[in-house]
Amino acid sequence: MVSFLDFEKPIAALQARITELRETADEGALDIDAEIQRLQARSDKMLADTYAKLSPWQKTQVARHPERPHFKHYVAGIFEEFIPLAGDRAFGDDQAILGGFARLGKRRVMVIGHEKGDDTASRLKHNFGMGKPEGYRKAIRLMQLADRFGLPVVTLVDTSGAFPGVQAEERGQAEAIARSTEQCLALGVPMVAAIVGEGGSGGAVALAAANRVLMFEHAVYSVISPEGCASILWRTAEKASEAAAAMQITANDLLGQGVIDRIVKEPVGGAHRDPATAIKTLGSAIAEELDQLSRQPRDKLRIARQDKFLAMGT
């Protein structure tokens, strides 16, 4: 059973009623199939109508839904022969940022991304997807390895931001993020990034300075979280919904501004309601983009990527 968000309460109530009726029907007391079908059709329409007009804050809630697919699900559903690589060769191995060699169709690639975890134990293990300096230095190492062997780089971004702890700052968090962003821009191989959930701050950009940036329909991408922005501007996180609207963090907003290049449609009700379809759709989009980019020479890929990001905001 999918967990319902606050704005989905009317749908949740309708689904609860449908469940009750089905249990009654299973007991053999009544033949109420027609009523169940009518209510299910009403629920489906309500769901479609609701998701067709989500506010930026509601999209933020959807992007954070704990049941959305995570890095491990995309790797299992899109790629084959995944060989994980660990460590930054300097300090340690950060479990918030994972990566390794993989095969996408007939193409060998390097895939890197944030892993949030999907239960209490795994969330703690992966630090809720908040990368530490050693995670970004691992990403740099893997990107350099891909460049050396001429392998395209695919990144899957899903983080509220880089880890803000004192120890991370002591180990050079800002420098590691900057170097990772720099390495993205310096690649001579095709790079495709996908914002699959939250794209938060420099922790997201460090893996998303790509030739083509894809974004799920209900994902969000911003320089700071709505709560953080509200705390700065209004001194209260309760204004997060207003901040989300003001920051223009949705896929449609960012496509219009040239920050992303393509919106990937999600199943009705979000990727968490039909993960298999969402994963398949994203895989097809990534493959299409790599097919186009693979025809371009190294220098053109690098220059086009750099020009694209330098042109933002002008």
C-alpha positions in Angstrom: 0.0 0.0 0.0 1.4 3.4 -1.0 1.9 6.0 1.7 -0.3 9.0 1.0 1.0 12.5 1.4 -1.0 15.3 3.2 -2.5 16.7 0.0 -3.7 13.3 -1.0 -6.0 12.8 2.0 -9.2 12.8 -0.1 -7.8 10.1 -2.3 -6.6 8.1 0.7 -10.2 8.2 2.2 -11.6 7.0 -1.1 -9.1 4.2 -1.3 -9.8 3.2 2.3 -13.5 2.9 1.3 -12.6 0.8 -1.7 -10.5 -1.5 0.5 -13.4 -1.9 2.9 -15.8 -2.8 0.1 -13.4 -5.4 -1.4 -13.1 -7.0 2.0 -16.9 -7.2 2.2 -17.0 -8.7 -1.2 -14.4 -11.3 -0.3 -16.6 -12.4 2.6 -19.3 -13.2 0.0 -21.9 -11.1 1.7 -22.7 -8.8 -1.2 -22.0 -8.4 -4.9 -20.7 -4.9 -5.1 -18.2 -5.1 -8.0 -20.0 -2.3 -9.8 -19.7 0.1 -6.9 -16.0 -0.8 -6.4 -15.4 -0.1 -10.1 -17.2 3.3 -9.9 -15.2 4.3 -6.8 -11.9 3.2 -8.3 -12.6 5.2 -11.5 -13.4 8.2 -9.3 -10.2 7.7 -7.3 -8.1 7.4 -10.5 -9.6 10.6 -11.9 -9.0 12.4 -8.6 -5.4 11.2 -8.6 -4.8 12.4 -12.2 -6.5 15.7 -11.6 -4.5 16.3 -8.4 -1.1 15.5 -10.0 -1.9 17.6 -13.0 -1.9 20.8 -10.9 0.6 20.2 -8.1 2.1 23.3 -6.5 5.9 23.6 -6.2 5.7 22.6 -2.5 3.6 19.6 -3.3 6.1 18.5 -5.9 8.8 18.9 -3.2 6.8 16.4 -1.1 6.5 14.0 -4.0 10.2 14.3 -4.8 11.0 13.3 -1.2 8.5 10.4 -1.0 10.4 7.6 0.7 8.9 5.0 -1.7 10.3 6.7 -4.8 13.0 4.5 -6.6 16.5 5.0 -5.4 19.9 4.6 -7.0 20.0 0.8 -6.4 16.6 0.4 -8.1 17.7 2.4 -11.1 20.9 0.4 -11.4 19.0 -2.9 -11.2 16.3 -1.8 -13.6 18.3 0.2 -16.2 21.8 -1.2 -16.3 23.4 -4.6 -16.4 26.7 -6.0 -15.2 27.1 -3.3 -12.6 30.6 -3.5 -10.9 30.7 -1.2 -7.9 33.9 0.7 -7.2 34.7 2.0 -3.7 36.9 4.6 -2.0 38.5 7.9 -2.8 42.1 6.6 -2.3 42.6 9.3 0.3 40.3 8.9 3.3 37.6 6.3 3.0 34.4 5.1 1.2 31.3 7.3 1.4 28.1 5.2 1.1 26.0 8.3 0.2 27.5 8.4 -3.3 27.9 5.1 -5.1 29.2 4.3 -8.6 30.8 1.8 -10.8 31.1 0.3 -14.3 27.9 -0.9 -15.9 26.3 -1.7 -19.3 23.4 0.2 -20.8 22.2 -1.9 -23.8 25.4 -2.5 -25.7 27.2 0.5 -24.3 29.6 0.4 -21.4 29.2 3.4 -19.1 30.2 4.7 -15.7 27.2 5.3 -13.5 27.4 7.4 -10.3 24.6 8.6 -8.0 23.3 9.4 -4.6 21.7 6.6 -2.5 19.3 7.7 0.2 18.3 4.3 1.5 14.8 2.9 1.9 14.5 1.9 5.5 16.0 3.1 8.8 19.1 1.0 8.7 20.0 1.8 5.1 19.2 5.5 5.5 21.7 5.7 8.3 24.2 3.6 6.3 23.9 5.9 3.3 23.6 9.1 5.4 20.3 9.9 3.8 22.1 10.6 0.5 24.1 13.5 1.8 27.6 13.1 0.4 30.8 13.8 2.3 34.0 15.0 0.8 35.3 11.5 0.3 32.1 10.8 -1.7 32.7 13.6 -4.1 36.4 12.7 -4.4 35.3 9.1 -5.2 33.0 10.6 -7.9 36.0 12.5 -9.3 38.1 9.4 -9.4 35.4 7.5 -11.2 34.8 10.3 -13.7 38.6 10.4 -14.4 38.6 6.6 -14.9 35.7 6.8 -17.3 37.4 9.6 -19.3 40.6 7.6 -19.5 38.8 4.6 -21.0 36.4 6.6 -23.1 33.2 5.6 -21.3 30.2 7.9 -21.1 29.2 9.1 -17.6 25.7 8.8 -16.3 24.8 10.4 -12.9 21.6 10.0 -10.9 21.0 12.9 -8.5 18.8 12.5 -5.4 20.1 14.5 -2.4 18.8 17.2 -0.1 22.4 18.5 -0.2 25.9 17.7 0.8 26.5 16.7 4.4 26.9 19.9 6.5 28.6 18.3 9.5 31.8 19.8 11.1 33.9 16.8 10.2 32.9 17.1 6.5 33.9 20.8 6.6 37.2 19.9 8.2 37.9 17.4 5.4 37.2 20.1 2.7 33.6 19.7 1.7 33.4 22.9 -0.3 36.7 22.1 -2.2 35.5 18.6 -2.9 32.2 19.8 -4.3 34.0 22.4 -6.4 36.5 19.9 -7.8 33.7 17.5 -8.6 31.8 20.2 -10.6 35.1 21.1 -12.3 35.7 17.5 -13.3 32.2 17.2 -14.8 32.9 20.2 -17.0 36.4 18.9 -18.0 35.2 15.5 -19.2 35.9 14.6 -22.8 33.2 11.9 -22.9 29.5 12.3 -23.0 27.8 13.0 -19.7 24.1 12.7 -18.9 22.7 13.6 -15.5 19.2 12.8 -14.2 17.5 14.6 -11.3 15.4 11.7 -10.0 14.2 13.1 -6.7 15.7 16.1 -4.9 18.4 18.1 -6.5 19.7 20.0 -3.5 22.3 22.7 -3.7 26.0 22.2 -4.6 25.7 18.6 -3.5 23.5 18.0 -6.6 25.4 20.3 -9.1 28.6 18.5 -8.3 27.2 15.4 -10.1 25.0 17.3 -12.6 27.2 19.6 -14.7 26.5 17.4 -17.7 26.0 17.8 -21.4 22.3 16.8 -21.0 20.4 17.2 -17.7 17.2 15.2 -17.5 14.6 15.7 -14.7 11.7 13.7 -13.6 8.3 15.5 -13.9 7.8 15.7 -10.1 11.5 16.1 -9.1 12.8 19.4 -7.7 16.1 21.2 -8.2 17.2 24.2 -6.2 20.1 26.0 -4.7 18.7 25.6 -1.2 15.7 23.7 0.3 12.4 25.5 0.6 12.7 25.3 4.4 16.2 26.7 4.3 15.2 29.6 2.1 12.1 30.4 4.3 14.3 30.3 7.4 16.6 32.9 5.9 13.9 35.2 4.3 11.1 34.9 6.9 12.9 33.5 9.9 10.5 30.5 9.9 10.4 27.2 8.0 6.6 27.4 8.0 6.8 29.6 4.9 8.4 26.8 2.9 5.5 26.6 0.5 5.9 30.3 -0.4 9.7 29.8 -0.8 9.2 26.8 -3.1 6.9 28.9 -5.4 9.3 31.9 -5.4 12.4 29.8 -6.2 11.0 28.2 -9.3 12.3 24.7 -8.5 10.0 22.6 -10.7 10.9 20.8 -13.9 8.8 23.1 -16.0 10.3 26.2 -14.5 13.9 25.0 -15.0 13.3 23.8 -18.5 12.1 27.3 -19.4 15.2 28.8 -17.9 17.6 26.4 -19.7 18.8 24.9 -16.4 17.7 21.4 -17.5 17.3 20.0 -21.0 14.5 17.5 -20.9 11.6 16.5 -18.6 11.0 12.8 -18.1 7.3 11.9 -17.6 6.3 10.0 -14.5 3.5 7.5 -14.1 0.2 9.1 -12.9 0.6 9.7 -9.2 4.4 9.9 -9.2 7.3 7.4 -9.7 6.6 5.8 -6.3 3.2 4.4 -7.5 4.8 2.6 -10.5 8.5 2.4 -10.0 9.0 -0.2 -12.8 7.5 2.1 -15.4 9.4 5.2 -14.1 12.7 3.3 -14.2 12.0 2.0 -17.8 11.1 5.5 -19.0 14.2 7.0 -17.5 16.4 4.3 -19.0 15.1 4.9 -22.5 15.6 8.7 -22.1 19.2 8.3 -21.0 19.9 5.9 -23.9 18.5 8.3 -26.4 20.6 11.2 -25.1 23.8 9.0 -25.1 23.1 8.0 -28.7 23.0 11.6 -29.8 26.1 12.7 -27.7 28.2 9.7 -28.8 28.5 11.2 -32.3 30.3 14.3 -31.1 34.1 14.6 -30.7 35.7 15.1 -27.3 36.6 18.8 -27.7 33.1 19.6 -28.9 31.5 17.8 -25.9 33.7 19.6 -23.5 33.3 23.1 -25.0 29.5 22.7 -25.4 29.1 21.6 -21.8 31.2 24.5 -20.5 29.4 27.1 -22.7 26.0 25.8 -21.6 26.8 26.4 -17.9 28.6 29.7 -18.5 25.5 31.0 -20.4 23.1 30.4 -17.4 21.9 33.5 -15.8 23.2 35.9 -18.5 
